[in-house]
Amino acid sequence: MGHLRQEIEPREAGLDPKALARLDQHFSHLVDDLRLPGYLVSVSRHGRVAHLTTYGHRDVEARLPVETDTLWRIYSMTKPVTSVAALMLLEEGRLRLDDPVARFLPAFADPRVYVSGSGADIETRPAGQPLLIRHLLTHTSGLTFGFYHSHPVDALYRDAGLESSVAPGADLAGTCDVYAGLPLQFEPGTEWNYSVSTNVLGRLIEVVSGQDLDVFLAERIFGPLGMTDAGFCVTDEQAGRLAELYGEDAEGRITPIAGLPLHGRPRFLSGSGGMVASAYDYHRFMEMLRRRGELDGVRLLKPETVDTMAANHLPGGVDRRTFGSALHREPGNAGLGFGLGVSVVVDPEITRSPSSEGAFGWSGVASTTFWVDPRHDLTVQFYTQVRPTSSHSIYPELKRLVHEAVLG
């Protein structure tokens, strides 16, 4: 068990204490207004924690406070971890970015692409090129999510029982076989569509390594980095530290909702969104990325590999708003490209909130987020546990308030 601790005063790290106080005030008001149960935020500069705040409750009904060792469902913040695992195998020469996925997962050998129609009248054609590992890492695979309700292929996912991305009763291997039997929304590499791609990447890691995904991550990432609480389930000893999950009602107030069962090893190991971690755990992971693959003498990736991960891989250097599928051509994607498992700022002048070019990170559906800002040598993470039903301003406001705190 690790506790995150503040290591340096903000001004020593080039951060404005008054701006950080405004950040805390903003989010504490959301808690006091019953729009968040509680939160943890940390801001680190030059590798040292310069601001750390906990406020509110990890369990509102039980009046249990958020603490520095609280465990959080990080959902899609699992994706960068899975992506790092894949890049480790790439460095070992066990796979390449331009390898066809079917080399390791034969069910993906003959992908078909949506042409027209819906339901039983859908028309498809053979894909003009194979699905590549690169496409999985960049979310340009043509795969999708069943919960989008925006495209006829999404409906096929729901018909196959995939609204929550897992085939009923199936493990990771079985679920990926179901994905493989469904058409792609578009030709691989031609659009950006956030999807189940990282689950397929997780299964690919299992096949290449010969280990279950949770075992590989524990042995190759969590253990070496000292991420002592990270995993896909919680033990009886950890259970009391797990934050409760909440949703929004019609007025935007929070109410408890059920999350994925976390007691006992899950049958479905989601490389896309299955992890639980503490702020200490993810701080270790972020710092490894900030230091370009190494932390405390342990190197997971070469510096050049992290640089490649954090570079925009969308064709021509465009952003997700330009290259995204119809669903993703929204103002919030302006100025944001995508690397190998992480969002990347490519044009800070047009992002929805102040950003630095080259900053990279990702978020989770329960309103958690992180980013690494190489320009300012900064890492930031924020945790609460609310699955919103509507658009909210947590991320833009957090980025604005942190940006205002950086003195130089």
C-alpha positions in Angstrom: 0.0 0.0 0.0 1.4 3.4 -1.0 0.4 6.8 0.2 0.9 9.8 -2.0 2.5 12.7 -0.1 3.2 16.3 -0.9 7.0 16.6 -1.2 7.6 20.3 -1.9 5.9 23.7 -1.5 4.2 25.0 -4.7 6.4 28.1 -5.1 9.5 25.9 -4.9 8.2 24.1 -7.9 7.2 27.2 -9.8 3.5 27.0 -9.0 1.2 29.7 -7.7 -0.4 28.7 -4.4 -3.3 31.2 -4.9 -4.2 29.6 -8.3 -4.0 26.1 -6.7 -6.3 27.4 -3.9 -8.8 28.5 -6.6 -8.6 25.0 -8.0 -9.4 23.4 -4.7 -12.2 25.9 -4.1 -13.8 25.1 -7.4 -14.0 21.4 -6.8 -14.9 21.6 -3.2 -17.9 23.7 -4.2 -18.9 20.8 -6.6 -18.7 18.5 -3.6 -20.6 20.8 -1.3 -23.3 21.2 -4.0 -23.7 17.4 -4.1 -22.4 17.2 -7.7 -19.3 15.2 -6.7 -18.9 12.8 -3.7 -15.3 13.8 -3.1 -12.1 14.2 -5.0 -8.3 13.8 -5.0 -6.1 16.0 -7.1 -2.3 16.0 -7.3 0.1 18.3 -9.3 3.7 17.3 -9.5 6.6 19.2 -11.1 10.1 18.0 -11.8 9.1 14.7 -10.3 8.0 16.0 -6.9 4.4 16.4 -5.6 3.8 20.1 -5.1 0.1 20.1 -4.5 -2.1 17.3 -3.1 -5.7 17.8 -1.9 -8.4 15.3 -0.8 -11.9 16.5 -0.1 -15.3 15.0 0.5 -16.2 11.3 0.7 -15.3 8.1 -1.0 -18.6 6.8 0.4 -21.1 9.5 1.0 -23.7 7.3 2.8 -21.1 5.8 5.2 -19.4 9.2 5.6 -16.0 7.7 4.7 -13.6 10.4 3.6 -11.4 10.5 0.5 -7.9 9.7 1.6 -4.6 9.5 -0.1 -4.7 5.7 -0.3 -8.3 5.5 -1.6 -8.8 3.1 -4.5 -10.4 4.3 -7.6 -12.1 2.6 -10.6 -9.9 4.2 -13.3 -11.8 2.7 -16.3 -10.2 4.0 -19.5 -7.1 5.2 -17.7 -6.3 1.4 -18.0 -5.7 2.0 -21.8 -2.3 3.7 -21.5 -1.1 0.9 -19.2 -2.1 -1.7 -21.7 -0.5 0.3 -24.4 2.8 0.5 -22.5 2.6 -3.3 -22.2 2.2 -3.7 -25.9 5.1 -1.3 -26.6 7.3 -3.4 -24.2 6.7 -6.4 -26.4 7.4 -4.3 -29.5 10.8 -3.3 -28.0 11.5 -7.0 -27.5 10.9 -7.7 -31.1 7.9 -9.9 -30.4 5.5 -7.7 -32.4 5.6 -4.7 -34.8 3.2 -1.8 -35.2 2.5 -2.8 -38.8 2.0 -6.5 -38.0 -1.5 -7.7 -39.0 -3.6 -8.4 -35.9 -4.6 -11.7 -37.6 -1.0 -12.9 -37.2 -1.7 -13.4 -33.5 -5.5 -13.5 -33.5 -6.7 -15.4 -36.6 -10.3 -14.5 -36.1 -9.4 -11.0 -37.5 -8.0 -12.5 -40.8 -10.9 -11.4 -43.1 -12.4 -8.2 -41.8 -15.4 -6.8 -43.5 -16.4 -3.1 -43.7 -19.8 -1.5 -43.4 -21.2 -0.1 -46.7 -24.9 0.7 -46.1 -28.1 -0.3 -44.4 -29.0 -1.4 -40.9 -29.9 -4.5 -39.0 -30.5 -7.5 -41.1 -30.2 -5.3 -44.3 -26.6 -4.2 -43.6 -24.3 -4.5 -46.6 -20.6 -5.0 -46.1 -17.5 -5.5 -48.3 -14.1 -7.1 -47.7 -11.6 -4.6 -46.1 -9.1 -3.3 -48.5 -6.2 -3.7 -46.1 -5.6 -5.8 -42.9 -6.3 -4.6 -39.4 -2.9 -3.7 -38.0 -1.6 -3.4 -34.4 -1.0 0.3 -35.1 -4.7 0.7 -35.7 -5.5 -0.8 -32.3 -3.1 1.6 -30.5 -4.4 4.7 -32.4 -8.1 3.8 -32.4 -8.2 3.9 -36.2 -9.3 0.2 -36.4 -12.9 0.6 -37.4 -14.0 -1.1 -34.2 -16.6 0.7 -32.0 -18.6 0.6 -28.8 -22.1 -0.7 -28.5 -23.2 2.1 -26.2 -22.7 4.9 -28.8 -26.1 4.5 -30.5 -24.8 6.5 -33.5 -24.1 4.1 -36.3 -25.7 0.8 -37.6 -22.6 -1.1 -36.6 -23.1 0.0 -33.0 -26.5 -1.6 -33.1 -24.9 -4.9 -34.2 -22.6 -4.8 -31.1 -25.7 -4.4 -28.9 -27.5 -7.2 -30.8 -24.4 -9.4 -30.0 -24.7 -8.5 -26.2 -21.8 -6.1 -26.3 -23.4 -2.9 -25.0 -20.9 -3.1 -22.0 -18.1 -4.3 -24.4 -18.0 -7.9 -23.0 -19.9 -10.8 -24.5 -22.2 -12.4 -21.9 -20.3 -15.0 -19.9 -17.2 -14.7 -22.1 -13.6 -14.1 -21.2 -11.3 -11.8 -23.1 -10.5 -14.3 -25.8 -14.1 -15.2 -26.4 -15.2 -11.5 -26.4 -12.5 -10.6 -29.0 -13.8 -13.5 -31.2 -17.2 -11.8 -31.1 -15.7 -8.5 -32.1 -14.0 -10.1 -35.0 -17.2 -11.5 -36.4 -18.8 -8.0 -36.7 -18.1 -5.5 -39.5 -15.8 -2.6 -39.1 -17.4 0.9 -39.3 -14.8 2.0 -41.8 -11.6 1.0 -43.6 -8.8 0.5 -41.0 -6.6 3.7 -40.8 -9.1 6.1 -42.4 -10.9 7.6 -39.4 -10.5 7.9 -35.6 -13.2 6.2 -33.5 -12.7 5.5 -29.8 -13.5 1.8 -29.4 -12.9 -1.6 -27.9 -9.5 -1.7 -29.7 -7.6 -1.8 -26.4 -9.4 -4.9 -25.4 -8.2 -6.6 -28.5 -4.7 -5.2 -27.8 -5.0 -6.8 -24.3 -5.8 -10.2 -25.8 -3.0 -9.8 -28.3 -0.6 -9.2 -25.3 -1.8 -12.5 -23.8 -1.2 -14.5 -27.0 2.3 -12.9 -27.6 3.4 -13.2 -24.0 1.8 -16.5 -23.1 0.5 -14.9 -19.9 -3.0 -13.7 -18.8 -3.2 -9.9 -19.1 -3.4 -9.3 -15.3 -0.3 -11.5 -14.7 1.7 -9.8 -17.4 0.8 -6.3 -16.1 1.6 -7.3 -12.5 4.9 -8.9 -13.3 6.1 -6.4 -15.9 4.6 -3.0 -14.9 3.0 -3.0 -11.5 5.7 -4.8 -9.6 8.7 -3.1 -11.1 7.1 0.4 -10.7 5.9 -0.3 -7.1 2.3 0.1 -8.0 1.3 -1.8 -4.9 -2.5 -1.6 -5.2 -3.0 -1.6 -8.9 -5.0 -4.5 -10.4 -8.2 -5.9 -11.8 -9.9 -6.7 -8.4 -9.6 -5.8 -4.8 -8.8 -8.1 -1.9 -10.7 -8.2 1.4 -8.0 -6.1 2.9 -8.3 -3.4 0.2 -12.1 -3.4 -0.1 -12.6 -0.8 2.6 -10.5 1.7 0.7 -12.5 1.4 -2.6 -14.5 4.5 -3.5 -18.2 4.0 -4.2 -19.5 4.7 -7.7 -22.1 7.4 -8.4 -24.2 8.5 -11.4 -26.1 11.7 -12.1 -29.8 12.2 -11.7 -31.9 14.5 -14.0 -30.8 17.5 -11.9 -27.1 16.7 -12.0 -27.0 15.5 -8.4 -25.2 12.2 -7.6 -26.8 8.9 -6.6 -25.1 5.6 -6.0 -24.9 3.2 -8.9 -23.5 -0.3 -9.4 -20.0 -0.7 -10.8 -18.3 -3.7 -12.2 -17.9 -6.4 -9.5 -14.3 -6.1 -8.2 -14.3 -8.8 -5.5 -12.5 -11.8 -6.9 -10.6 -12.1 -10.2 -12.9 -11.2 -13.1 -13.4 -13.6 -15.9 -13.1 -10.8 -18.4 -9.8 -8.9 -18.1 -10.5 -5.6 -19.7 -7.3 -3.9 -21.0 -9.7 -1.1 -22.0 -11.2 -0.3 -18.7 -10.8 -2.9 -16.0 -8.2 -1.5 -13.6 -8.4 -0.3 -10.0 -5.6 1.9 -8.7 -4.6 4.4 -6.0 -3.3 7.9 -6.8 0.1 6.7 -5.6 0.0 3.9 -8.1 -0.8 6.1 -11.1 1.6 8.8 -9.9 4.3 6.1 -10.3 3.1 5.3 -13.8 2.9 9.0 -14.8 6.4 9.7 -13.6 7.7 6.8 -15.6 6.2 8.4 -18.7 7.5 11.9 -17.7 11.0 10.4 -17.3 10.6 8.8 -20.8 10.4 5.2 -19.7 12.4 4.9 -16.4 11.7 5.4 -12.7 14.0 4.9 -9.8 16.4 2.9 -11.8 13.7 0.7 -13.4 13.4 1.1 -17.2 10.2 -0.2 -18.9 10.7 1.6 -22.2 13.4 3.3 -24.2 13.1 7.1 -24.3 12.5 7.0 -28.0 9.6 4.6 -27.5 7.9 7.0 -25.1 8.5 9.8 -27.5 6.8 7.8 -30.2 3.9 6.9 -27.9 3.3 10.6 -27.1 3.5 11.8 -30.7 0.4 12.4 -32.9 -0.1 9.4 -35.2 -3.1 10.7 -37.1 -2.3 11.2 -40.8 -0.8 14.6 -41.7 -0.7 15.7 -38.1 -4.4 16.5 -38.0 -6.6 16.5 -34.9 -9.4 14.2 -33.9 -12.1 16.6 -34.8 -10.8 16.6 -38.4 -10.0 12.9 -38.6 -12.7 11.5 -36.3 -15.7 9.5 -37.2 -19.0 11.6 -37.3 -19.5 11.0 -33.6 -16.2 12.5 -32.7 -16.2 15.7 -34.9 -17.0 17.8 -31.8 -15.5 21.0 -30.5 -13.9 19.1 -27.6 -11.6 17.3 -30.0 -10.2 20.4 -31.6 -6.4 20.6 -31.3 -6.1 17.1 -29.9 -4.4 14.3 -31.9 -3.8 10.8 -30.8 -0.6 8.8 -30.1 -0.2 5.2 -29.2 -2.8 4.9 -26.4 -2.9 8.5 -25.3 -4.4 11.8 -26.4 -1.8 14.4 -27.6 -2.2 18.2 -27.8 -1.2 19.2 -31.3 -2.6 22.8 -31.4 -3.1 24.4 -28.0 -4.5 27.5 -29.7 -7.7 25.8 -30.6 -8.2 23.3 -27.6 -11.2 23.9 -25.4 -9.0 24.6 -22.4 -5.5 26.0 -22.0 -2.9 23.3 -22.9 0.7 22.9 -23.9 1.8 21.4 -27.2 2.9 17.8 -26.7 1.0 17.3 -23.4 -0.5 13.8 -23.4 -2.8 11.7 -21.2 -6.3 10.2 -21.0 -9.4 10.0 -18.9 -11.8 7.5 -17.4 -15.6 7.4 -17.6 -16.0 7.9 -13.8 -14.5 11.4 -14.2 -10.9 10.5 -13.6 -8.1 12.0 -15.7 -4.3 12.4 -15.9 -1.8 14.2 -18.2 1.9 14.6 -18.6 3.1 18.0 -19.8 6.7 17.7 -21.0 7.1 21.4 -21.7 6.4 22.3 -18.1 7.8 19.1 -16.6 4.4 18.5 -15.0 2.2 15.6 -14.2 -1.4 16.0 -13.0 -4.1 13.5 -11.9 -7.6 13.9 -10.7 -10.0 11.4 -9.2 -13.6 11.3 -8.3 -16.2 8.5 -9.0 -19.1 9.9 -11.0 -20.3 8.5 -14.3 -22.0 11.6 -15.9 -25.1 11.4 -17.9 -24.4 14.7 -19.7 -21.5 16.9 -20.7 -19.8 18.5 -17.8 -16.9 20.9 -17.3 -14.6 18.9 -14.9 -11.8 18.4 -17.4 -11.7 21.8 -19.1 -11.9 23.6 -15.8 -9.3 21.4 -14.2 -6.9 22.1 -17.1 -7.6 25.8 -17.0 -7.0 26.0 -13.3 -3.8 24.0 -13.4 -2.5 26.1 -16.4 -3.1 29.3 -14.4 -1.0 27.9 -11.6 2.2 27.4 -13.7 4.5 30.4 -13.2 7.1 29.5 -15.8 
